[in-house]
Amino acid sequence: MTAAQAAPPSAADQKIIASAMSAAPPAIGKDAAIMTFAADGSMRHLRDGTNGYTCMPDIPTTPGVDPMCADANAMEWASAMFGRKPPPEGKPGFIYMLKGGSDPSNLDPYAQKPAAGEGWVTTGPHVMIVGAPGMLAGYPGGARPDTSKPYVMFPDTPYAHLMLPVR
C-alpha cells in the first residue's frame, strides 16, 4: 500500500493525533510528525511531518495533561536523556508544551514518581529550551520551583534546561 493509499487513522489514533497536535501552535502542529508510545514502551509512528517537528500525545500515567512537540534538535536531546547518554553538544532545541506538564521531580530526570512526602511538579503552558547550558545562568532551579516564572529543570545534570511559562 502506498502512502497515497494508506488507510485513514483509526478513531483511537485520531484522538492521539489531536492530543499530540495540541502541544504546539496550530501552524506547527498541523505539519508535525506524530509519534506515540506503544504498549511495550517503544515509539509508534502515526504520521509523517514536513516541518521538522515531532509531536507526542498526553502521557496517561501523569496526573496532568502533557503533550509535547519538539524540533529535531530537541528530539535528539530527549532521545539522549531517555537513553541515559550524553546530550548532543552545540545543538539547542525547542519544545512546546502548551497544555502544561506534570513531572515527578524537578531534580531527577529519571524519577518515575515523586519522592516520599513530595507532590508532582505541575507547570502550566510553557516552552522549553534544551541543549543550551549557557542560557541557564541566573535562573533558579531547586526541588520546588516557582513554575509561574522561568526556571531550570534538572539543574546540575547534563539535561538541565530552561522552562519558560507562556501564560
NULUM-577481 format. One record per residue: residue number from 1; residue in three letters; y, x, z of N, C-alpha, C, CB in turn. Coordinates in steps of 0.001 Angstrom, whole numbers, padded with zeros to 6 digits. Each point is the difference from the previous one (the first is absolute). Glycine has a CB too. Example, Ala and Ser with C-alpha at 12.3 -4.5 7.8 and 13.67 -1.06 7.14 Angstrom:
<rs>
+-----+------+---------+---------+---------+---------+---------+---------+---------+---------+---------+---------+---------+---------+
: pos : code :    n.py :    n.px :    n.pz :   ca.py :   ca.px :   ca.pz :    c.py :    c.px :    c.pz :   cb.py :   cb.px :   cb.pz :
+-----+------+---------+---------+---------+---------+---------+---------+---------+---------+---------+---------+---------+---------+
:   1 :  ALA : -005690 :  013190 :  007800 :  001190 : -000890 :  000000 :  001200 :  000900 :  000000 : -001173 : -001892 :  001246 :
:   2 :  SER :  002223 :  001542 : -001966 :  001190 :  000820 :  000060 :  001090 : -000770 :  000730 : -000628 :  001184 : -002145 :
+-----+------+---------+---------+---------+---------+---------+---------+---------+---------+---------+---------+---------+---------+
</rs>
This chain:
<rs>
+-----+------+---------+---------+---------+---------+---------+---------+---------+---------+---------+---------+---------+---------+
: pos : code :    n.py :    n.px :    n.pz :   ca.py :   ca.px :   ca.pz :    c.py :    c.px :    c.pz :   cb.py :   cb.px :   cb.pz :
+-----+------+---------+---------+---------+---------+---------+---------+---------+---------+---------+---------+---------+---------+
:   1 :  MET : -001179 :  000859 :  000000 :  001179 : -000859 :  000000 :  001236 :  000900 :  000000 : -001235 : -001875 :  001237 :
:   2 :  THR :  002128 :  001684 : -002153 :  001216 :  000790 : -000077 :  001030 : -000528 :  000983 : -000467 :  000520 : -002408 :
:   3 :  ALA :  001519 :  000253 :  002631 :  001066 : -000431 :  000911 :  000591 : -001336 : -000458 :  000520 :  002411 :  000543 :
:   4 :  ALA : -000408 : -002588 : -001873 :  000566 : -001246 : -000518 : -000928 : -001183 :  000278 :  001192 :  001303 : -001786 :
:   5 :  GLN : -002495 : -001029 :  001962 : -000967 : -001053 :  000258 : -000367 : -000116 :  001474 : -000872 :  000357 : -002285 :
:   6 :  ALA :  001459 :  000445 :  003137 : -000360 :  000011 :  001419 :  000164 : -001391 :  000598 :  000697 :  002410 :  000176 :
:   7 :  ALA : -001654 : -002741 :  000677 :  000051 : -001298 :  000673 :  001209 : -000042 :  000922 : -002514 : -000227 : -000125 :
:   8 :  PRO :  003138 : -000946 :  000268 :  001133 : -000100 :  000926 : -000488 :  000225 :  001431 :  001191 : -001612 : -001559 :
:   9 :  PRO : -000302 :  002074 :  002432 : -000416 :  000233 :  001383 : -000445 : -001305 :  000661 :  001592 :  001944 :  000145 :
:  10 :  SER : -002534 : -001823 :  000774 : -000460 : -001162 :  000759 :  001137 : -000511 :  000876 : -002381 :  000865 : -000013 :
:  11 :  ALA :  002210 : -002042 :  000568 :  001016 : -000557 :  000907 :  000195 :  000923 :  001197 : -000600 : -002345 : -000719 :
:  12 :  ALA : -000496 :  002914 :  001241 :  000111 :  000922 :  001142 :  000780 :  001254 : -000399 : -002189 : -000862 :  000925 :
:  13 :  ASP :  001888 :  001410 : -002115 :  000719 :  001187 : -000458 :  001465 : -000321 : -000288 : -002133 :  000899 : -000963 :
:  14 :  GLN :  002435 : -002101 :  000487 :  001392 : -000385 : -000231 :  000778 :  000004 :  001313 : -000701 : -001397 : -001977 :
:  15 :  LYS :  000086 :  000973 :  003066 :  000660 :  000042 :  001317 :  000226 :  001437 :  000441 : -001066 : -002187 :  000616 :
:  16 :  ILE :  000093 :  003043 : -000853 :  000139 :  001417 :  000345 :  001136 :  000616 : -000812 : -002466 :  000149 :  000559 :
:  17 :  ILE :  002517 : -000446 : -001846 :  001053 :  000535 : -000864 :  001371 : -000484 :  000477 : -001608 :  000067 : -001950 :
:  18 :  ALA :  001736 : -001348 :  002286 :  001280 : -000534 :  000489 :  000405 :  000683 :  001300 : -000495 : -002210 : -001090 :
:  19 :  SER : -000451 :  002425 :  001995 :  000296 :  000687 :  001261 :  000499 :  001415 : -000278 : -001751 : -001375 :  001189 :
:  20 :  ALA :  001039 :  002096 : -002067 :  000382 :  001372 : -000317 :  001392 :  000065 : -000625 : -002415 :  000561 : -000317 :
:  21 :  MET :  002689 : -001442 : -000626 :  001300 :  000004 : -000677 :  001140 : -000322 :  000960 : -001142 : -000679 : -002112 :
:  22 :  SER :  000869 : -000047 :  003189 :  001055 : -000381 :  000948 :  000547 :  001177 :  000789 : -001068 : -002213 :  000167 :
:  23 :  ALA :  000431 :  003350 : -000247 :  000449 :  001185 :  000734 :  001287 :  000591 : -000567 : -002371 :  000461 :  000556 :
:  24 :  ALA :  002608 : -000686 : -001844 :  001107 :  000664 : -000698 :  000938 : -001023 : -000625 : -001474 :  001975 : -000455 :
:  25 :  PRO :  002650 : -001535 :  000010 :  000857 : -000905 : -000766 : -000753 : -000491 : -001237 :  002080 :  001197 :  000828 :
:  26 :  PRO : -001818 : -002410 : -001287 : -000721 : -000542 : -001160 :  000009 :  000923 : -001222 :  000585 : -002249 :  000839 :
:  27 :  ALA :  000512 :  002936 : -001087 :  000078 :  000885 : -001172 : -001005 :  001147 :  000087 :  002421 : -000582 : -000230 :
:  28 :  ILE : -002816 :  000979 :  001439 : -001010 :  001050 :  000198 : -001394 : -000623 :  000028 :  001662 :  001411 :  001290 :
:  29 :  GLY : -001854 : -002441 : -000481 : -001317 : -000603 :  000184 : -000618 : -000556 : -001257 :  000706 : -000515 :  002251 :
:  30 :  LYS :  000120 : -000049 : -003139 : -000551 : -000669 : -001195 : -000679 :  000975 : -000956 :  001785 : -001716 :  000215 :
:  31 :  ASP : -001396 :  002985 : -000184 : -000561 :  000986 : -000923 : -000865 :  001048 :  000695 :  001976 : -000363 : -001441 :
:  32 :  ALA : -002244 :  000181 :  002722 : -000767 :  000980 :  000770 : -001498 : -000202 : -000181 :  001861 :  000116 :  001661 :
:  33 :  ALA : -002599 :  000967 : -001526 : -001455 : -000097 :  000091 : -000318 : -000672 :  001337 : -000376 :  002098 : -001456 :
:  34 :  ILE : -000747 : -002784 :  001514 : -000408 : -000666 :  001232 : -001375 :  000517 :  000399 :  001360 : -002067 : -000571 :
:  35 :  MET : -001438 :  002532 :  001818 : -001263 :  000467 :  000583 : -000217 : -000767 :  001294 :  000230 :  002326 : -001038 :
:  36 :  THR : -001483 : -002482 :  001419 : -000320 : -000614 :  001283 : -001178 :  000744 :  000594 :  000865 : -002265 : -000747 :
:  37 :  PHE : -001140 :  001992 :  002011 : -001129 :  000632 :  000670 : -001259 : -000829 : -000231 :  001538 :  000993 :  001745 :
:  38 :  ALA : -002596 : -000345 : -002166 : -001294 : -000664 : -000145 : -000650 : -000091 :  001383 : -000276 :  000860 : -002396 :
:  39 :  ALA : -000775 : -001635 :  002502 : -000687 : -000205 :  001279 : -000483 :  001318 :  000603 : -000701 : -002265 : -000788 :
:  40 :  ASP :  000352 :  003243 : -000045 : -000500 :  001280 :  000520 :  001116 :  000988 :  000332 : -002055 : -000361 : -001338 :
:  41 :  GLY :  003323 : -000069 :  001218 :  001133 :  000859 :  000319 :  000548 :  000762 : -001193 : -000938 :  000203 :  002248 :
:  42 :  SER :  000237 : -000222 : -003361 :  000501 :  000671 : -001200 :  001109 : -000857 : -000623 : -002267 :  001108 : -000407 :
:  43 :  MET :  002946 : -000535 : -000560 :  001060 : -000730 : -000685 : -000579 : -000699 : -001233 :  001740 :  001655 :  000831 :
:  44 :  ARG : -001262 : -002878 : -001045 : -000421 : -000791 : -001154 :  001222 : -000253 : -000866 : -001893 : -001095 :  001304 :
:  45 :  HIS :  001803 :  001429 : -002582 :  001096 : -000151 : -000959 :  000022 : -001441 : -000506 : -000172 :  002446 : -000683 :
:  46 :  LEU :  001321 : -003121 :  000808 :  000133 : -001374 : -000474 :  000845 : -000126 : -001264 : -000249 : -000723 :  002346 :
:  47 :  ARG :  001218 :  001626 : -002502 :  000912 : -000149 : -001142 :  000612 :  001344 : -000338 :  000498 : -002384 :  000639 :
:  48 :  ASP : -000366 :  002673 : -001910 :  000707 :  001195 : -000454 :  001495 : -000220 :  000176 : -001837 :  000549 : -001660 :
:  49 :  GLY :  002574 :  000542 :  001759 :  001448 : -000069 :  000102 :  000650 :  000816 : -001098 : -000184 : -000333 :  002464 :
:  50 :  THR :  001500 :  000138 : -002598 :  000735 :  000727 : -001041 :  001214 :  000744 :  000544 : -000771 : -001703 : -001625 :
:  51 :  ASN :  001017 :  001636 :  002939 :  001231 :  000591 :  000527 : -000212 :  001127 :  001003 :  001025 : -002186 : -000364 :
:  52 :  GLY : -002245 :  002653 :  000568 : -000250 :  001106 :  000918 : -000167 : -000411 :  001457 :  001275 :  001383 : -001556 :
:  53 :  TYR : -001183 : -002664 :  001858 : -000197 : -000490 :  001369 : -001380 : -000632 :  000130 :  002481 : -000390 :  000257 :
:  54 :  THR : -003022 :  000469 :  000949 : -001249 : -000673 :  000344 :  000257 : -000837 :  001237 : -001424 :  001859 : -001002 :
:  55 :  CYS :  001083 : -003137 :  000928 :  000183 : -000905 :  001134 : -001359 : -000390 :  000566 :  002156 : -000871 : -000985 :
:  56 :  MET : -002194 :  000712 :  002315 : -001201 : -000408 :  000716 :  000340 : -001179 :  000899 : -000928 :  002355 : -000073 :
:  57 :  PRO : -000016 : -003277 :  000278 :  000277 : -001208 :  000776 :  000036 :  000250 :  001495 : -001062 : -001296 : -001797 :
:  58 :  ASP :  001363 :  000237 :  002525 : -000046 : -000008 :  001449 : -001357 :  000520 :  000490 :  001623 : -001939 :  000049 :
:  59 :  ILE : -001599 :  002659 :  001065 : -001232 :  000471 :  000637 : -000365 : -001024 :  001068 :  000535 :  002478 : -000449 :
:  60 :  PRO : -001603 : -003222 :  000266 : -000290 : -001096 :  000925 : -000374 :  000428 :  001416 : -000724 : -001243 : -001967 :
:  61 :  THR :  000423 :  002532 :  002183 : -000387 :  000457 :  001340 :  001189 :  000322 :  000894 : -002064 :  000893 : -001006 :
:  62 :  THR :  003278 : -000985 :  000476 :  001193 :  000234 :  000819 :  000617 : -001342 :  000362 :  000418 :  002244 : -001109 :
:  63 :  PRO :  000368 : -002296 :  002183 :  000559 : -001288 :  000417 :  001150 : -000510 : -000860 : -000684 :  000613 :  002260 :
:  64 :  GLY :  001297 :  000246 : -003051 :  001137 : -000420 : -000821 : -000376 : -000088 : -001462 :  001541 :  001045 :  001637 :
:  65 :  VAL : -000573 : -001457 : -002440 : -000156 : -000036 : -001457 :  000560 :  001325 : -000514 :  000184 : -002584 : -000144 :
:  66 :  ASP : -001011 :  003386 : -000519 :  000442 :  001350 : -000331 : -000472 :  000529 : -001358 :  000012 :  000393 :  002411 :
:  67 :  PRO :  000291 : -001118 : -003498 : -000296 :  000583 : -001311 :  000943 :  001172 : -000270 : -000818 : -002242 : -000853 :
:  68 :  MET :  000397 :  003126 : -000041 :  000853 :  001139 : -000339 : -000070 :  000302 : -001481 : -000332 :  000931 :  002285 :
:  69 :  CYS :  001383 : -000274 : -002771 :  000092 :  000371 : -001403 :  000593 :  001407 : -000067 :  000274 : -002439 : -000747 :
:  70 :  ALA : -001018 :  003372 :  000143 :  000375 :  001409 :  000041 :  000086 :  000605 : -001397 : -001081 :  000176 :  002238 :
:  71 :  ASP :  002006 :  000785 : -002382 :  000061 :  000729 : -001263 : -001142 :  001023 : -000038 :  002531 : -000319 : -000137 :
:  72 :  ALA : -002683 :  001004 : -000985 : -001125 :  000921 : -000190 : -000007 :  001113 :  001040 :  000052 : -000508 : -002436 :
:  73 :  ASN :  001110 :  001087 :  002762 :  000037 :  001066 :  001001 : -000426 : -000514 :  001369 :  001829 :  001120 : -001286 :
:  74 :  ALA : -001392 : -002326 :  001642 : -000382 : -000575 :  001288 : -001489 : -000315 :  000039 :  002300 : -000950 :  000243 :
:  75 :  MET : -002883 :  000556 : -001358 : -001441 : -000249 : -000040 : -000768 :  001300 :  000214 :  000364 : -001946 : -001556 :
:  76 :  GLU :  000128 :  003049 :  001007 : -000634 :  001307 :  000254 :  000089 :  000346 :  001479 :  000578 :  000770 : -002331 :
:  77 :  TRP :  000595 : -001004 :  002923 :  000216 :  000270 :  001421 : -000950 : -000845 :  000844 :  002420 :  000562 : -000450 :
:  78 :  ALA : -002504 : -001862 :  000158 : -000873 : -000894 :  000769 : -001466 :  000399 : -000158 :  001667 : -001859 : -000287 :
:  79 :  SER : -002056 :  002235 : -000912 : -001374 :  000429 : -000230 : -000317 :  001240 :  000836 :  000084 : -000954 : -002332 :
:  80 :  ALA :  000853 :  001878 :  002407 : -000189 :  001191 :  000836 : -000131 : -000393 :  001469 :  001306 :  001380 : -001654 :
:  81 :  MET : -000443 : -002294 :  002121 : -000058 : -000413 :  001403 : -001348 : -000651 :  000301 :  002504 : -000324 :  000031 :
:  82 :  PHE : -002919 : -000645 : -000858 : -001262 : -000691 :  000256 : -001194 :  000943 : -000133 :  001035 : -002122 : -000823 :
:  83 :  GLY : -000896 :  003144 : -000012 : -001054 :  000990 : -000164 :  000077 :  001136 :  000995 : -000035 : -000585 : -002368 :
:  84 :  ARG :  001045 :  000521 :  003258 :  000214 :  001038 :  001016 :  000162 :  001378 : -000644 : -001333 : -001357 :  001644 :
:  85 :  LYS :  002110 :  001373 : -002714 :  000304 :  001231 : -000725 :  001498 :  000236 :  000063 : -001991 : -000307 : -001541 :
:  86 :  PRO :  002438 :  001531 :  001286 :  001443 :  000252 :  000000 :  000699 : -000822 : -001080 : -000415 :  002320 :  000871 :
:  87 :  PRO :  001585 : -002880 : -000546 :  000731 : -000751 : -001030 :  000551 :  000946 : -001062 :  000601 : -001763 :  001695 :
:  88 :  PRO : -000381 :  001244 : -002899 :  000567 :  000850 : -001049 :  001398 :  000466 :  000402 : -001349 : -001223 : -001755 :
:  89 :  GLU :  001669 :  002450 :  001407 :  001320 :  000548 :  000329 :  000957 : -000192 : -001164 : -001059 :  001686 :  001528 :
:  90 :  GLY :  002319 : -001925 : -001192 :  001034 : -000098 : -001024 : -000097 : -001232 : -000876 :  000050 :  002428 :  000020 :
:  91 :  LYS : -000689 : -003493 :  000481 : -000147 : -001231 : -000779 :  000370 : -001197 :  000864 : -001817 :  001051 : -001406 :
:  92 :  PRO :  003113 : -001253 :  001669 :  000397 : -001171 :  000789 : -000459 : -001286 : -000671 :  001983 :  001261 :  000872 :
:  93 :  GLY : -002353 : -002224 : -000043 : -000449 : -001285 : -000516 :  000717 : -001147 :  000684 : -002218 :  001001 : -000510 :
:  94 :  PHE :  002101 : -002172 : -000089 :  000714 : -001185 :  000477 : -000984 : -001154 :  000119 :  002160 :  000783 : -001071 :
:  95 :  ILE : -002076 : -001508 :  002194 : -000885 : -001140 :  000253 :  000840 : -001201 :  000426 : -001904 :  001548 :  000665 :
:  96 :  TYR :  001625 : -002683 : -001279 :  000590 : -001274 :  000425 : -000969 : -000718 :  000930 :  001315 : -000176 : -002157 :
:  97 :  MET : -000784 : -000395 :  003223 : -000747 : -000924 :  000857 :  000964 : -001121 :  000398 : -001564 :  001858 :  000882 :
:  98 :  LEU :  001910 : -002688 : -001852 :  001040 : -001005 :  000206 : -000450 : -001196 :  000834 :  000939 :  000714 : -002156 :
:  99 :  LYS : -002208 : -000776 :  002522 : -000491 : -001032 :  000920 : -000123 :  000547 :  001422 : -001237 : -001089 : -001898 :
: 100 :  GLY :  001465 :  002394 :  002072 : -000122 :  000628 :  001313 : -001338 :  000688 :  000147 :  001519 : -001715 :  000960 :
: 101 :  GLY : -001807 :  002106 :  000280 : -001252 :  000709 :  000251 : -000374 : -000016 :  001459 :  000469 :  001437 : -001941 :
: 102 :  SER : -001737 : -001198 :  002199 : -000550 :  000098 :  001350 : -000847 :  001258 :  000058 :  000007 : -002530 :  000324 :
: 103 :  ASP :  000263 :  003384 :  000639 : -000747 :  001245 :  000137 : -000487 :  000151 :  001428 :  001350 :  001058 : -001836 :
: 104 :  PRO : -002553 : -000533 :  002020 : -000510 :  000168 :  001356 :  000697 :  001119 :  000775 : -002172 : -000848 : -000826 :
: 105 :  SER :  002827 :  001766 :  000098 :  000669 :  001126 :  000655 :  001113 :  000523 : -000893 : -002120 :  000607 :  001222 :
: 106 :  ASN :  003194 : -000168 : -000611 :  001043 :  000688 : -000753 : -000221 :  001506 :  000027 :  001604 : -001849 :  000533 :
: 107 :  LEU : -002561 :  002303 :  000278 : -000236 :  001429 :  000162 : -001260 :  000498 : -000712 :  001167 : -000173 :  002169 :
: 108 :  ASP : -002204 : -000664 : -002224 : -001301 :  000408 : -000500 : -000316 : -000697 : -001326 : -000771 :  000392 :  002361 :
: 109 :  PRO :  000769 :  000356 : -003475 : -000268 : -000632 : -001287 : -001421 : -000540 : -000141 :  001685 :  001516 : -000954 :
: 110 :  TYR : -002579 : -001136 :  001857 : -001393 : -000432 : -000106 : -000402 : -001039 :  001039 : -000498 :  002223 : -000919 :
: 111 :  ALA :  001443 : -002687 :  001722 : -000318 : -001008 :  001012 : -000508 : -001272 : -000675 :  001749 :  000962 :  001553 :
: 112 :  GLN : -002775 : -001555 : -000996 : -000565 : -001248 : -000523 :  000451 : -001209 :  000811 : -001974 :  001283 : -000821 :
: 113 :  LYS :  002409 : -001021 :  002058 :  000502 : -001056 :  000879 :  000982 :  000643 :  000962 : -002148 : -001370 : -000190 :
: 114 :  PRO :  003024 :  000578 :  000792 :  000954 :  000575 :  000955 : -000723 :  000633 :  001186 :  001702 : -001710 : -000691 :
: 115 :  ALA : -001069 :  002703 :  001289 : -000541 :  000631 :  001211 : -000045 : -001031 :  001122 :  000902 :  002268 : -000700 :
: 116 :  ALA : -001753 : -002039 :  001667 : -000134 : -000918 :  001140 :  001371 : -000274 :  000614 : -002336 :  000858 :  000455 :
: 117 :  GLY :  002661 : -002126 : -000279 :  001272 : -000395 :  000598 :  001175 : -000019 : -000959 : -000860 :  000924 :  002073 :
: 118 :  GLU :  000634 : -000536 : -003315 :  001075 :  000020 : -001005 : -000199 : -001148 : -000979 :  000234 :  002511 :  000221 :
: 119 :  GLY :  000837 : -002882 : -000912 : -000074 : -001026 : -001037 :  000179 :  000619 : -001367 :  000874 : -001704 :  001598 :
: 120 :  TRP : -001003 :  000877 : -002601 :  000215 :  000435 : -001371 :  001475 :  000324 : -000208 : -001944 : -001405 : -000792 :
: 121 :  VAL :  002239 :  002362 : -000072 :  001370 :  000300 : -000410 :  000284 : -000914 : -001189 : -000085 :  002460 :  000819 :
: 122 :  THR :  001001 : -003389 : -000627 :  000320 : -000969 : -001040 :  001353 :  000335 : -000603 : -001361 : -001774 :  001164 :
: 123 :  THR :  001375 :  001910 : -002469 :  001218 :  000330 : -000728 :  000279 : -001114 : -000995 : -000401 :  002493 :  000275 :
: 124 :  GLY :  001643 : -002940 : -000329 :  000388 : -001009 : -000984 :  000014 :  000597 : -001389 :  001358 : -001187 :  001725 :
: 125 :  PRO : -000801 :  000471 : -002689 :  000065 :  000507 : -001374 :  000622 :  001397 : -000029 :  000187 : -002361 : -000867 :
: 126 :  HIS : -000833 :  003264 :  000145 :  000480 :  001377 : -000036 : -000470 :  000704 : -001264 : -000003 :  000061 :  002501 :
: 127 :  VAL :  000585 :  001111 : -002723 : -000472 :  000929 : -001009 : -000298 :  001311 :  000715 :  001350 : -001120 : -001873 :
: 128 :  MET : -002157 :  001946 :  001247 : -000371 :  001281 :  000602 :  000213 :  001112 : -001021 : -001692 : -001132 :  001517 :
: 129 :  ILE :  002141 :  002259 : -001012 :  000078 :  001207 : -000820 : -000998 :  000969 :  000603 :  002471 : -000358 : -000649 :
: 130 :  VAL : -003457 :  000742 : -000157 : -001071 :  000879 :  000455 :  000074 :  001325 : -000754 : -001459 : -001994 :  000555 :
: 131 :  GLY :  000832 :  003011 :  000029 : -000077 :  001285 : -000680 :  001317 :  000732 : -000099 : -001856 : -000925 : -001253 :
: 132 :  ALA :  002788 :  000619 :  002148 :  001318 :  000645 : -000013 :  000366 :  000412 :  001421 :  000722 : -001362 : -002019 :
: 133 :  PRO : -001442 :  002340 :  002595 :  000230 :  000342 :  001407 :  001423 :  000435 :  000317 : -002355 :  000650 :  000086 :
: 134 :  GLY :  003079 : -000109 : -001050 :  001377 :  000415 :  000240 :  000935 : -001156 :  000286 : -000427 :  001916 : -001458 :
: 135 :  MET :  000038 : -003134 :  001097 :  000843 : -001179 :  000230 : -000088 : -000535 :  001421 : -000291 : -000555 : -002382 :
: 136 :  LEU : -000660 :  001031 :  003169 : -000287 : -000615 :  001292 :  000904 :  000468 :  001134 : -002316 : -000200 : -000768 :
: 137 :  ALA :  002985 :  001318 :  000577 :  000839 :  000553 :  001071 :  001057 : -001006 :  000432 : -000384 :  002313 : -000889 :
: 138 :  GLY :  000496 : -002500 :  002190 :  001023 : -000882 :  000555 : -000442 : -001440 :  000190 :  001631 :  001461 : -001064 :
: 139 :  TYR : -002815 : -001821 :  000573 : -000502 : -001362 :  000193 : -000975 : -000012 :  001172 :  000288 : -000523 : -002467 :
: 140 :  PRO : -000232 : -000523 :  003288 : -000906 : -000059 :  001155 : -001426 : -000353 : -000425 :  001934 : -000674 :  001449 :
: 141 :  GLY : -002865 :  001032 : -000592 : -001404 : -000370 : -000188 : -000501 : -000591 :  001303 : -000372 :  001821 : -001738 :
: 142 :  GLY : -000739 : -001353 :  002211 : -000529 : -000443 :  001283 : -000984 : -001146 : -000128 :  002106 :  000738 :  001024 :
: 143 :  ALA : -002731 : -001056 :  000108 : -001059 : -001009 :  000035 :  000525 : -001414 : -000235 : -001244 :  001471 :  001563 :
: 144 :  ARG :  002438 : -001784 : -001070 :  000551 : -001360 : -000109 :  001396 :  000062 : -000631 : -001334 : -000753 :  002036 :
: 145 :  PRO :  001424 :  000996 : -003337 :  001310 :  000118 : -000641 :  000718 : -001348 : -000068 : -000870 :  001927 : -001338 :
: 146 :  ASP :  002177 : -001864 :  001201 :  000791 : -001198 : -000273 : -000157 : -000252 : -001499 :  001699 :  000424 :  001929 :
: 147 :  THR : -002556 : -001374 : -002276 : -000331 : -000225 : -001410 :  001093 : -000736 : -000770 : -002376 : -000041 :  000671 :
: 148 :  SER :  003476 : -000288 :  000011 :  001121 : -000622 : -000701 :  000935 :  001049 : -000599 : -000157 : -001961 :  001549 :
: 149 :  LYS : -000133 :  003240 : -001279 :  000813 :  001112 : -000498 : -000918 :  001022 : -000656 :  001748 : -000365 :  001808 :
: 150 :  PRO : -001210 :  001235 : -002662 : -000847 :  001035 : -000603 : -000687 :  000850 :  001074 :  001523 :  000050 : -002002 :
: 151 :  TYR : -002781 :  000272 :  001761 : -000765 :  000823 :  000943 : -001101 :  000748 : -000728 :  000501 : -001616 :  001852 :
: 152 :  VAL : -001087 :  002583 : -001151 : -001088 :  000798 : -000557 : -001331 : -000544 :  000519 :  001497 :  002052 : -000153 :
: 153 :  MET : -002382 : -002334 : -000777 : -001365 : -000386 :  000356 : -000884 :  001234 : -000127 :  000358 : -002405 : -000784 :
: 154 :  PHE : -001301 :  002532 :  001670 : -000942 :  001115 :  000080 :  000705 :  001354 :  000142 : -001592 : -001342 : -001376 :
: 155 :  PRO :  002622 :  001403 :  002269 :  000693 :  001284 :  000182 : -000990 :  001070 :  000460 :  002150 : -001210 :  000566 :
: 156 :  ASP : -001818 :  002438 : -000840 : -000806 :  001154 :  000396 : -001389 : -000001 : -000628 :  001259 :  000042 :  002128 :
: 157 :  THR : -001408 : -000724 : -003259 : -001236 :  000072 : -000778 :  000388 :  000328 : -001444 : -001211 : -001680 :  001530 :
: 158 :  PRO :  000266 :  002088 : -002344 :  000330 :  000256 : -001414 :  000410 : -001272 : -000745 : -001603 :  001911 :  000038 :
: 159 :  TYR :  001358 : -003078 :  000570 :  000270 : -001279 : -000656 :  001257 : -000686 :  000528 : -002439 : -000233 : -000356 :
: 160 :  ALA :  003280 :  000979 :  001046 :  001271 : -000550 :  000487 :  000782 : -000522 : -001195 :  000048 :  001599 :  001980 :
: 161 :  HIS :  000546 : -002774 : -001805 :  000781 : -000580 : -001088 :  001101 : -000885 :  000572 : -002007 :  000076 : -001530 :
: 162 :  LEU :  002991 : -000359 :  000699 :  001175 : -000761 :  000413 : -000204 : -001473 : -000285 :  001461 :  001983 : -000426 :
: 163 :  MET : -001260 : -002806 :  001457 : -000084 : -001453 : -000086 :  001427 : -000534 : -000026 : -002251 : -000076 :  001226 :
: 164 :  LEU :  002575 : -000739 : -002223 :  001355 : -000512 : -000172 : -000018 : -001525 : -000066 :  000664 :  002112 : -001206 :
: 165 :  PRO : -000247 : -002795 :  002295 :  000033 : -001470 : -000048 :  001006 : -000458 : -001053 : -000642 : -000137 :  002448 :
: 166 :  VAL :  000323 : -000990 : -003083 :  000887 : -000513 : -001042 :  000639 : -001331 :  000382 : -001402 :  001174 : -001676 :
: 167 :  ARG :  001135 : -001690 :  002861 :  000659 : -001224 :  000471 :  000336 :  000126 :  001447 : -001211 : -001354 : -001674 :
+-----+------+---------+---------+---------+---------+---------+---------+---------+---------+---------+---------+---------+---------+
</rs>
